[in-house]
């Protein structure tokens, strides 16, 4: 039976590209929402889910930090995808024909210089691949889409201009999720561990909880806070650290974190993507 990997969006989306690059042995399964992609794994419709968590230009993906802890899934890998933005239109169209470009608002905002130079009006679409699909289904040669080269291939469009993004290092980080955890040491890179925690309501609890990582030499590559339950006093923290929970120094740091926290949940342990560097 062919294994499948679920992602949010249409075929040709950057999440689809992440699936192909990271898990070429899995059949991509497009889903309408992030919740649908998670449910596809929980229900056995897909073996894995590819979920974006942060972008180097725009920061974290909205709602993902709320979805992950309650998803019932476990992180078994990560994937970094370079976001190259391309202008595409109906076959035979010339760049000089284009007067408008449709895409997700984030992509439109990342191509201001190119679009302004060519006098191309920006039109906000639902998403990137969906915009490419929309352009492929109409006949107006003055309209174009901004999306991945994969989207142009999927929907039979000509790429009129490649890599037109303003920033030269725009990258999205994805997490690969499974219904079963994998705590084995694997891959050729160092292991990473992702967790969430809520500190106890005592003075300097966060400072003390973080002290265990410093004194044990554990590198924390990411720490973000967000409110839970609509309360200004209930704060949850999301963290990525270098190492495996079975490493002696990581184990000691996690023990100290647990002492000063009311809740700690390890979301997964996985090899660092070589592109992380």
C-alpha positions in Angstrom: 0.0 0.0 0.0 1.3 3.5 -0.9 2.1 5.6 2.1 0.7 9.1 2.1 1.8 12.4 3.7 -0.9 15.0 4.3 -0.4 18.8 3.9 -2.6 21.8 4.0 -3.3 23.4 0.6 -3.6 22.6 -3.0 -1.2 20.6 -5.1 1.7 22.8 -6.0 1.8 24.6 -2.6 5.1 25.1 -0.8 3.9 22.4 1.6 3.6 20.0 -1.3 7.1 20.9 -2.3 8.3 20.1 1.2 6.6 16.7 1.0 8.4 15.9 -2.3 11.8 17.1 -1.1 11.6 15.5 2.4 9.5 12.3 1.8 9.7 11.5 -1.9 8.6 7.9 -1.1 5.2 9.2 0.2 2.2 10.2 -1.9 1.2 13.8 -1.1 -2.4 14.2 0.2 -3.8 17.8 -0.1 -6.1 18.8 2.7 -8.3 21.9 3.2 -7.1 22.9 6.6 -4.3 22.1 9.1 -6.9 20.4 11.2 -7.8 18.2 8.2 -4.2 17.2 7.7 -3.8 16.3 11.3 -7.1 14.3 11.2 -5.9 12.4 8.1 -3.0 11.0 10.2 -5.1 10.3 13.3 -7.7 8.5 11.1 -5.1 6.4 9.3 -5.8 8.1 5.9 -2.1 9.3 5.8 1.0 8.0 7.6 2.5 11.5 8.1 1.6 15.2 8.1 3.8 18.1 6.9 3.0 21.2 8.9 4.6 24.6 8.6 5.6 26.2 11.9 7.6 29.3 11.1 9.0 31.4 8.3 12.3 33.3 8.3 10.5 36.5 7.1 7.1 36.4 8.8 7.7 34.4 12.0 5.5 31.7 13.3 2.6 30.3 11.5 -0.7 31.4 13.2 -2.5 28.8 15.3 0.1 26.1 14.8 1.4 26.3 18.4 -2.2 25.8 19.6 -2.8 22.8 17.3 0.3 20.8 17.9 -0.1 20.0 21.7 -3.7 18.8 21.2 -3.1 17.0 17.9 -2.3 13.7 19.4 0.6 13.5 16.9 4.4 13.4 17.5 7.2 15.2 15.7 9.5 12.8 14.0 11.4 15.2 11.6 11.8 18.7 10.3 12.3 20.1 6.8 13.5 23.5 5.7 12.2 24.7 2.3 13.6 27.7 0.5 10.7 29.8 -0.7 11.4 30.9 -4.3 8.6 33.0 -5.7 7.8 32.9 -9.4 5.5 34.8 -11.7 3.5 32.5 -14.0 0.7 32.9 -16.5 -1.1 31.1 -19.4 1.2 29.4 -22.0 2.5 31.9 -24.6 2.0 34.9 -22.4 4.8 37.6 -22.3 5.9 39.4 -19.2 4.9 42.7 -20.9 1.3 41.4 -21.1 0.8 41.1 -17.3 -1.1 43.8 -15.5 -2.0 42.0 -12.3 -0.7 39.1 -10.1 -2.7 37.0 -7.7 -1.4 35.2 -4.7 -1.5 34.9 -0.9 -1.0 38.2 0.8 2.4 37.2 2.2 3.9 36.4 -1.2 2.5 39.6 -2.7 4.3 41.5 0.1 7.6 39.7 -0.6 7.7 40.8 -4.3 7.0 44.5 -4.0 10.1 45.6 -5.8 9.6 43.4 -8.9 5.8 44.1 -9.1 6.3 47.8 -8.7 9.1 47.9 -11.3 6.8 46.2 -13.9 3.6 48.1 -12.9 1.9 44.9 -11.9 -1.2 45.3 -9.6 -1.5 43.0 -6.6 -4.6 40.9 -6.1 -5.0 38.9 -2.9 -5.9 35.3 -3.3 -6.7 32.5 -0.9 -3.3 30.8 -1.3 -0.4 30.3 -3.6 -1.2 27.1 -5.4 -4.9 28.0 -5.5 -4.0 31.2 -7.3 -2.0 29.3 -9.9 -5.0 27.0 -10.4 -7.3 30.0 -10.8 -5.1 31.5 -13.5 -5.0 28.3 -15.3 -8.8 28.1 -15.5 -9.4 31.6 -17.1 -8.5 33.1 -20.4 -7.3 36.6 -19.6 -3.6 36.8 -20.5 -3.1 40.0 -18.5 -3.5 38.0 -15.2 -0.7 36.1 -13.5 -0.1 34.2 -10.3 2.8 34.1 -7.8 3.7 30.6 -6.7 6.2 27.8 -6.7 7.7 26.4 -9.9 5.9 23.1 -8.9 2.6 24.9 -9.1 3.4 26.1 -12.6 4.2 22.5 -13.5 1.0 21.1 -11.9 -1.3 23.6 -13.6 0.4 23.9 -17.0 1.5 27.5 -16.7 4.5 29.3 -18.1 7.0 30.8 -15.7 7.6 34.4 -16.8 10.1 35.4 -14.1 11.9 33.2 -11.5 13.0 34.0 -7.9 11.5 37.5 -7.8 11.3 37.7 -4.0 12.8 40.8 -2.3 14.6 38.8 0.4 17.2 36.4 -0.7 16.9 33.9 2.2 13.2 33.4 2.7 12.8 29.9 4.2 9.9 28.0 5.8 10.4 25.4 8.5 8.1 22.4 8.5 7.5 19.7 11.1 6.9 16.1 10.0 4.2 14.6 12.3 3.3 10.9 13.0 0.7 9.1 15.1 3.5 7.2 16.8 6.6 8.8 18.5 10.1 7.8 17.4 12.7 8.3 20.1 15.5 6.4 18.3 18.7 8.1 17.5 18.8 8.3 13.7 20.1 10.3 10.8 23.5 11.8 10.4 22.9 15.1 12.3 22.4 16.0 15.9 19.1 15.3 17.5 16.6 18.0 18.3 13.8 18.0 20.9 10.7 20.1 20.9 8.6 20.6 24.0 5.9 22.9 25.6 5.7 23.8 29.2 3.8 26.1 31.6 5.8 27.4 34.6 4.4 27.3 38.2 2.9 30.6 39.5 5.8 31.4 41.8 8.3 34.3 41.6 11.1 33.9 39.0 9.7 30.5 37.9 10.7 31.0 34.3 14.2 32.2 35.3 14.7 29.2 37.5 13.3 26.8 34.9 15.6 28.1 32.2 18.6 27.9 34.6 18.7 24.1 34.2 19.5 24.4 30.5 22.2 27.0 31.1 24.0 25.1 33.9 23.9 21.8 31.9 25.1 23.3 28.7 21.9 22.6 26.7 21.5 24.9 23.7 18.0 26.3 23.3 17.5 27.3 19.7 13.9 28.6 20.1 11.7 29.9 22.9 8.3 31.5 22.3 5.4 32.3 24.6 1.7 32.4 23.9 -1.4 32.8 26.0 -3.7 29.9 26.6 -7.4 29.8 27.6 -7.9 33.5 27.0 -6.1 34.4 30.2 -3.4 37.0 30.5 -1.8 35.0 33.4 -1.7 31.6 31.8 1.3 31.5 29.6 2.6 28.5 27.7 6.1 28.3 26.2 7.2 26.5 23.1 10.9 25.5 23.0 13.4 23.7 20.7 16.6 22.4 22.2 19.6 20.6 20.9 19.9 17.0 22.1 18.0 13.9 23.1 16.1 13.5 26.4 18.3 10.5 27.1 21.4 12.6 27.0 22.6 13.1 30.6 22.7 16.9 30.4 19.4 17.2 28.7 17.8 14.8 31.2 19.0 17.0 34.1 17.8 20.1 32.4 14.3 18.6 31.8 14.1 17.4 35.4 14.8 21.0 36.6 12.3 22.3 34.1 9.7 19.9 35.5 10.3 21.0 39.0 9.5 24.6 38.3 6.6 23.9 35.8 3.0 22.8 36.2 3.0 21.1 32.8 5.7 19.8 30.5 5.0 17.9 27.2 7.7 16.6 24.8 6.2 16.9 21.3 9.0 14.9 19.6 12.7 14.1 19.2 14.1 14.1 15.7 17.2 14.6 13.6 18.1 18.2 12.8 17.6 19.0 9.1 21.0 19.5 7.4 19.6 22.8 6.0 19.2 24.1 9.6 22.8 25.3 9.4 
